[in-house]
Amino acid sequence: MDSRRLFLKGVVAGGAAITAAAVAPPSYARETHSRPAEALGLLYDATLCIGCKACVVACKEANNNPPEFSTEDRLWDTPLDTSGYTFNIIKMYRNGTMETKDAEVNGFAFMKTSCMHCADPSCVSACPVSAMTKDPVTGIVAYDPGACVGCRYCVVACPFGIPKYQYDSPTGKIGKCELCRHRYQDGHYSACAEVCPTGATLHGRSADLLLEAKRRIALKPGSVTRYPRGKIGGPDQSYEGPVGNYLQHVYGEKEYGGTQVLKLSAVTFAKVGMPDLPPKSSAAMSETIQHSLYGGLVMPVVVLGALSFIAKRNVHDEDDESGTGKDKGEK
Amino acid sequence: MTTHQQAAPAPVGGSLVNAATVVCGVLIAIMAAILLVRFIFGLGTVANINDGYSWGIWVVVDVMIGSALACGGFSVALLVYIFNKGEYHPLVRPALLASLFGYTLAGAGIFVDLGRWWNFWHIFWPGYANPSSVMFEVAVCVTAYVLVMWIEFSPVFLEKLGKRDVKKKLNKWLFFFIALGVLLPMMHQSSLGTMLVVMGGQVNPLWQTPAVPLIYLLTAIVIGYGVVLFESCVAAASYRRTIEMRLLNPLSKIMLGVLAVYLVVRFGDLLIRGALGEALNPGWVAISFWIENIAFVAPFFLIGTVAARRNPARLFLAGIAIMLGGILLRLNGFLIGYGHFTGSGWTYFPSLAEVMVTVGIFAIEVLGYIIITRRFPVLPRENAQVAS
């Protein structure tokens, strides 16, 4: 009876040790990362979007992706969602009669779906082989197929459902927006922003984009203001337009510690497919648990030492097949 | 009934060609054919996985559930060598063998699912490896544990081959490998649960908690004992041997003790986080939650009394209940309760080909177990048994 109680005590003590570690001693607590100072991103303003999908086409070309068909005639590229071959898409919210643009009831609205380039990305934390990395300067979340093992932990971890896999290929890769980082050296920037006729998608430093977003939501709906196009800090392509009926929420300012792609909308974000996320990232939570348990391998080495000591005492007659019932009269 | 003197392990003997081994062989051949198609044409040609549910049963069942069901060796080693319950020693080898196969195949099973499998070594390579990734920790620990188990089990082969001197040298260091063999499963079985954490709100709050490493660790230990009950009964029935009731009775009582600790942790966590409301939302997710937990509570009713624990049928059923609970805990977290954000529009149900690959992997385990127990000294020697 005594030893059984001892056993249960051991289990409880071990459990308590793990719980204590999981509840996080401050030394290993990993704070949620924030955007790098020079982080690059996009500002998508749904009230400016006219749903022309020029950005979808430009993204396909810039990334050399094949068309995907969802209609019977298979005449042109008609992806219904992002995929291993489609990194950017404009989705449509529809309600009732769909009379009014940007109205939640009897209205319609557009929403861009592409990588948000999180300040603290779940995909980067999940990836076991550093195939998903976050640039320390630009903050762009990049993918390296040469490193990737194809485990797809990034696919299941992302709260936005962004990294996607090419299931139809024996050598399938992950596909996602990398903010056209391969086009910067030629003086280009994100293709989606470059071609957007209304400036609904705007490229720039996230810090500048956040200021622009806050400027817009502070304006009086229906008043007139100037909207830049292309990229902030580029040649002036701005135009005058009416101010939309913005929600007082810049999506991406605080979600999961912030994202580098920011969004403005008149329709509730949850209804246009943007999840409600807390300011603390799940990557921070996951790494706090991991580092508390395994940081510097301290806990494993200590536990291994204790286990070795105990096991050494208890295995002495291990190789005697003759049988050594250490009977404790405990039947 | 044998005396309290322990019987030494001995080969069961008998023919290797029988109905069970032939069925296993056919199932393995079917799996091989499906895998050929998978490796030539890609995952999507045989599996129903998609971008909403990118991890199907090849990950959740073959690896996560497969390794949890292979925790018998770990749980028994914990009992025998750490809590010094030497009387359970006859259970060590059969449990270790099942674990050895379970883990080796869980590790190999990953290759079936890896989309870019030729890069697998990056996980262990400095420069590629990402120590912050929970999957990195799981991969390293599982690989190390498979190696440790083959070393722990090697005395069986050394005995058969008559290499006494090698075995003696190994025995000097065996305590260290046994300690590793207890530590490593504690690390990766808890981490298999931690893998859910980075998925954040994608996972239903019933299974998404910072306490998830403890929840997965405790269930892995309990499942280990449940599997020993199950396997002892199956091995006894199919080899027409007596059931080791003398050991299974007290073992099952220990199992209930750990199970009670688990249930306190599990429901304590749900209450503290205020997540129990989710269990009352009508739908499959809540139903699956209740089945999972009823399965974990059932053993108290099945084998709660000493008299009940003397009944092999009840021990067998309790073992199955524990395994069911453990299987559902993992299925619920990674599949049934997954997909809160991206779930709309996405569905997943395994294809026949996916199921047949999983069945094939389990067939390899069964076939391997039969071959090794019939030819190598694993199970305790029976008095009435005819030598091979």
Contacts between the chains, C-beta under 8 A, distances in Angstrom:
chain1	res1	chain2	res2	distance
A	3	B	83	6.7
A	3	B	84	7.3
A	3	B	85	6.9
A	4	B	253	7.5
A	4	B	254	6.5
A	4	B	257	7.0
A	6	B	83	6.8
A	7	B	79	7.4
A	7	B	83	4.6
A	7	B	85	7.7
A	7	B	254	6.4
A	7	B	257	7.3
A	8	B	257	4.8
A	8	B	258	7.3
A	8	B	261	6.9
A	10	B	82	7.5
A	10	B	83	6.6
A	11	B	218	7.5
A	11	B	221	7.3
A	11	B	257	7.7
A	11	B	258	5.6
A	11	B	261	5.8
A	12	B	261	6.0
A	14	B	186	7.6
A	14	B	217	8.0
A	15	B	214	5.4
A	15	B	217	7.5
A	15	B	218	6.6
A	15	B	261	6.8
A	15	B	265	6.7
A	18	B	190	6.6
A	18	B	213	5.9
A	18	B	214	4.9
A	18	B	217	6.7
A	19	B	211	6.7
A	19	B	214	5.7
A	22	B	210	5.3
A	22	B	211	6.5
A	22	B	213	6.2
A	22	B	214	7.0
A	23	B	210	7.4
A	81	B	51	7.7
A	81	B	345	7.8
A	83	B	51	6.7
A	84	B	51	7.9
A	122	B	198	5.1
A	122	B	199	7.3
A	122	B	200	6.8
A	125	B	132	5.8
A	125	B	133	6.6
A	125	B	198	5.5
A	126	B	133	5.9
A	126	B	134	7.4
A	126	B	135	6.7
A	126	B	198	5.1
A	127	B	130	5.9
A	127	B	133	5.9
A	127	B	135	8.0
A	128	B	123	5.2
A	128	B	129	7.1
A	128	B	130	5.7
A	128	B	133	4.4
A	128	B	135	4.2
A	128	B	136	4.2
A	128	B	139	6.1
A	129	B	119	7.0
A	129	B	122	4.1
A	129	B	123	5.7
A	129	B	128	4.6
A	129	B	129	6.7
A	129	B	130	6.5
A	129	B	136	7.9
A	130	B	127	7.8
A	130	B	128	5.5
A	130	B	129	7.3
A	130	B	130	4.8
A	131	B	122	8.0
A	145	B	116	7.3
A	146	B	119	7.7
A	147	B	119	6.8
A	147	B	122	5.8
A	147	B	128	5.6
A	148	B	115	7.8
A	148	B	116	5.1
A	148	B	119	6.4
A	149	B	114	5.4
A	149	B	115	7.6
A	149	B	116	5.3
A	149	B	117	7.0
A	149	B	119	4.8
A	149	B	120	5.5
A	149	B	122	6.0
A	149	B	123	6.5
A	150	B	114	5.0
A	150	B	115	2.4
A	150	B	116	3.5
A	150	B	117	6.8
A	150	B	119	7.6
A	151	B	110	7.9
A	151	B	113	7.6
A	151	B	114	5.9
A	151	B	115	7.5
A	151	B	135	6.5
A	152	B	54	4.2
A	152	B	55	6.7
A	152	B	115	6.5
A	153	B	133	7.5
A	153	B	135	5.3
A	153	B	195	7.6
A	155	B	51	6.2
A	155	B	54	3.9
A	156	B	54	5.3
A	156	B	55	5.4
A	156	B	199	6.1
A	156	B	202	7.2
A	156	B	338	7.4
A	157	B	198	4.8
A	157	B	199	5.3
A	157	B	202	7.7
A	159	B	200	5.6
A	159	B	201	6.4
A	159	B	202	6.4
A	159	B	341	5.5
A	160	B	341	7.4
A	161	B	51	6.8
A	161	B	52	7.1
A	161	B	341	6.5
A	161	B	342	3.6
A	164	B	51	4.6
A	165	B	43	7.9
A	165	B	51	6.6
A	165	B	54	6.2
A	165	B	115	6.1
A	166	B	42	7.6
A	166	B	115	7.9
A	167	B	42	6.1
A	167	B	43	5.1
A	167	B	44	3.1
A	167	B	47	7.7
A	167	B	49	6.8
A	167	B	50	7.1
A	168	B	42	5.4
A	168	B	44	4.9
A	168	B	45	7.4
A	169	B	42	4.8
A	170	B	39	6.3
A	170	B	40	6.1
A	170	B	41	6.1
A	170	B	42	4.7
A	171	B	116	6.9
A	172	B	42	5.9
A	172	B	43	6.8
A	172	B	115	4.8
A	172	B	116	7.4
A	173	B	115	7.9
A	173	B	116	7.4
A	256	B	200	8.0
A	275	B	201	6.5
A	275	B	340	7.9
A	275	B	341	4.4
A	276	B	201	7.7
A	277	B	200	7.5
A	277	B	201	6.9
A	281	B	200	7.9
A	282	B	197	6.3
A	282	B	198	5.1
A	282	B	199	6.7
A	282	B	200	3.3
A	282	B	201	7.7
A	283	B	198	5.8
A	285	B	197	5.5
A	285	B	198	7.7
A	285	B	200	7.8
A	285	B	210	6.6
A	286	B	134	6.1
A	286	B	194	6.6
A	286	B	197	4.1
A	286	B	198	4.0
A	287	B	132	5.0
A	289	B	194	5.5
A	289	B	197	6.2
A	289	B	210	6.4
A	289	B	213	6.4
A	290	B	132	6.5
A	290	B	134	5.9
A	290	B	137	6.5
A	290	B	191	7.6
A	290	B	194	6.6
A	291	B	132	7.6
A	293	B	187	7.7
A	293	B	190	7.5
A	293	B	213	7.1
A	294	B	131	8.0
A	294	B	137	6.3
A	294	B	187	7.5
A	300	B	183	6.4
A	300	B	187	6.4
A	303	B	183	5.7
A	303	B	186	7.6
A	304	B	179	5.9
A	304	B	180	6.7
A	304	B	183	5.0
A	307	B	82	6.3
A	307	B	179	3.8
A	307	B	180	8.0
A	307	B	182	5.3
A	307	B	183	5.7
A	308	B	175	6.3
A	308	B	176	5.5
A	308	B	179	4.0
A	310	B	81	7.3
A	310	B	82	5.3
A	310	B	84	7.8
A	310	B	179	7.7
A	311	B	81	4.7
A	311	B	82	6.6
A	311	B	175	4.3
A	311	B	176	7.6
A	311	B	178	4.6
A	311	B	179	4.6
A	311	B	182	7.5
A	312	B	175	4.2
A	312	B	176	7.9
A	313	B	84	7.5
A	314	B	80	7.4
A	314	B	81	4.9
A	314	B	82	7.3
A	314	B	84	4.8
A	314	B	86	7.4
A	314	B	175	7.9
A	315	B	81	5.8
A	315	B	174	5.9
A	315	B	175	4.8
A	315	B	178	6.1
A	318	B	171	6.2
A	318	B	174	6.0
A	319	B	155	6.9
A	319	B	167	6.7
A	319	B	168	7.4
A	319	B	171	4.9
A	321	B	8	3.7
A	321	B	9	7.0
A	322	B	8	6.9
A	323	B	5	5.1
A	323	B	6	3.7
A	323	B	7	6.6
A	323	B	8	6.2
A	324	B	6	6.9
A	324	B	86	6.6
A	324	B	89	7.7
A	325	B	4	4.8
A	325	B	5	5.8
A	325	B	6	4.9
A	325	B	86	6.9
A	325	B	87	5.6
A	325	B	89	7.9
A	326	B	84	7.5
A	326	B	85	7.9
A	326	B	86	3.4
A	326	B	87	6.1
A	327	B	4	5.0
A	327	B	87	6.0
A	328	B	85	8.0
A	328	B	87	7.0
A	330	B	87	7.7
A	330	B	250	6.3
A	331	B	246	6.9
A	331	B	249	7.4
A	331	B	250	6.8
